[in-house]
Amino acid sequence: MLFRSNSRAAMLIAVTERAGRLKLWDKDVFISTVAGAKISDPGADLGMCLSIASAVTDKALPIDLVAIGEVALSGDIRPVPGINQRLTEAARLGFVTALVPKGTKLPASIKGLKLVEVDNLTSALERFSR
């Protein structure tokens, strides 16, 4: 499995199903990463949930979007350590929009990156389901 544990992946699938009002209970969900990398960082949760919802709804996410945040069982988006370094690297790699936990401040040294703050997964999914 791709996550620290199968239960983490199952929790993210369940929270995505509830927050996005999606029907996933009758689907097989296969999650994969480049070169089979293991995800141990909860900062990848938000991106994973958005990817699952995107696949189910067949609506592509913007190619220049990066999503950083831990997703709680309640669907709340929590801040993660080292977010400034992550945003710096995202901007360096050419990402234009960063979906981040509410209250995240963009360091002045980062140019060309727009922050979109969300406090829960439902609002994140609604933001990119148009």
Secondary structure, 3 states (H helix, E strand, C coil): CCECCHHHHHHHHHHHHHHCCCCCCCCCCCCCCHHHCCECCHHHHHHHHHHHHHHHHCCCCCCCEEECCEECCCCEEECCCCHHHHHHHHHHCCCCEEEEECCCCCCCCCCCCEEEEECEHHHHHHHCCC
